[in-house]
Amino acid sequence: MLLVFLLILLLFIGAFMFMLTRFLQSEKDRRNFELRLKYSENIVPHKLQAYERMTLFLERIRPSSLIRRVNPTEDIKSYEFTLIETIQTEFEHNLAQQLYISPNSWKIILSAKNATQLLIKNTIEAKKESSIKEIQEEIIKQSMEDASPSSTAILYLQKDIQNGI
């Protein structure tokens, strides 16, 4: 009789421990889910804002936009410096956004910035005997013939957002 009682008690304790373990695990899972949800609520808006800011950056360094915004100087070399400095300043202003942007997207943005600066340098080098107006037209022409680095990067950012951030 005592043996049967102990066996029933052990079964009861075992069932209780099993139920307690399952309950504690489900509570732990629920808390983790709530933390992830709270994290998402706080981080996702920052990520979206970072993607928006970097899209704006890419639009601002698009050669046609850049040429319209930057006043030409009388000297071609100083004009080249001003264009490249404008791109660099815009980039440095947005450096903190890399915290919220995927590493691949950040590489694409960096490549677009560098490619735009290179396009400006190469075009000015090839047309150094031309007027600033002709150089501006050539930079715009070059960026239209090949898809501008900014356009390619913006498409990549759009896909990144659509795939979920």
N, C-alpha and C positions, 0 to 999 in steps of 0.2 A: 504494500500500500504506500509506504513511504517512497519507494522507488517510482511508483506511478506519479505521485505528487511532485517529486523532484523533476521527473521527465516533463510533466505538464508545465511546471514553473520554468524550466529551461527553454521549452518551446515558446512560452509566453515572453520571456526575456529576449530570446532570439528574434521573435517577430517584432517586439518593441524596438530593439536595436536596429533592425532592418528598416522599419518605418521611420525611425528617428534619423538614420543616415540618409535616406531618400529625401526626407523633408529638408534637412540641412543643405543637401546638394541642390535641391530646387531653389531654396532661398539664396544660396550663393549664385546660382545661374541668374536668378531674377535681379539681384543686385548688380551683377556684371552687365546685364542687359540695360538696366537703368543708367549705369555709368556711361556705357557706350552711347546711349541715346542722348544723355546730357552733353557728352563730349561732342557729338554730332551737331547738336543744337548750337553749341558755342563756336565750333570750328568751321562748319560749312559756310556760314555767312562770310567769314574772313577769307576762306578759299575762293568763294565766288568774287568777292571784292578784289582779290589779288589777280584773278584771271581777267577781270574787267580792266583793272589798271594796266596790266601788261598788254592787253589788246589796244588800249588807248596809246600806250607807249609805241607799239608797233605801227599804229596809224600815224602817229606824230613823226616817226622816223622814215615813213614811206617817202621816197625821193620827191615825188610830186608835192607832197604836203610840206616837206622840209624846205624845198626851194621857195615855196610861197611864203613861208614864215620867216625865213632868214634873209635879212636885207643884204643885198650884194655890196661888197666893198670894191674899192678901185683896184686893189691888188689881188691877183688870182690866188697866190699862196695864202694870204690872210683870209680869203673867202673859203678856201679849202679847210683851213684851220677852224674857222667859225662853224662851218657845217659839221665837221667831225666833233668839235667841242660841244656843239648843241646836242648831238646824239649821245655823247658820253655823259653830259650833265643830266639829260633825261634818264639815262640808264642808272646812274648813281642815285638819282632821286627815288628810284623804284627798287633798289637792291634788296630791301627787306622783304619784298614780295616772294622771294625765293623760298621763304619758310613755308609758304602755303601752296606752292606750285610743285607739281611732280618733277623729279630730276630730269626726266626726258624732255618735258616741256621747257624747263629752264635752259637746257642745252640748245634747244631749237631757238629760243629767244636770243640767247647769246650768239648763236650762229647768224641769226638774222641781223643783229646789230653789227657784228663784225663784217658780214657780207655787204651791208649797206655802206659801211665806212670804206671798205675796199673798192666798191663800185665808184664811190666818189673820188678816191685817190687815183684809181686807174684811169677814169675818164678825164680828170684834170691833167694827169700826166700825159695822156695821149693827145690832149687838145690844149697844151700849155701856151700855144701861140695864138689861140682864139680869144674872142671877147668873152666876158662873163656871161652875157646873154646866150652866146653859142654853147658855152659849157653847160649852162642850165638846161638848155634844150636837149643837149646830148645826154645829160644825166637822166632826164625824164624819158628820153627815147630808149636808152639802155634798160631802164627799169620796166618799160612797157614791152619791149621785145622779149625779154625773159621775164617770167613771173617775178615780181619784186620779192626780195627775201621776206619782207613784212607780210605779204599776202600768203605765202606758203606757211609762215609761222602762225598766222591767225587761223588758217584752216586746221592746223595741227591742234591749236588750243581749243577750237570748237569741237573737234573730235574727242579730245581729252575730257571736256566737260560733258559731252553727250554720253561718254562711256562711264560716267560717274566719277566724282572726285573723292 
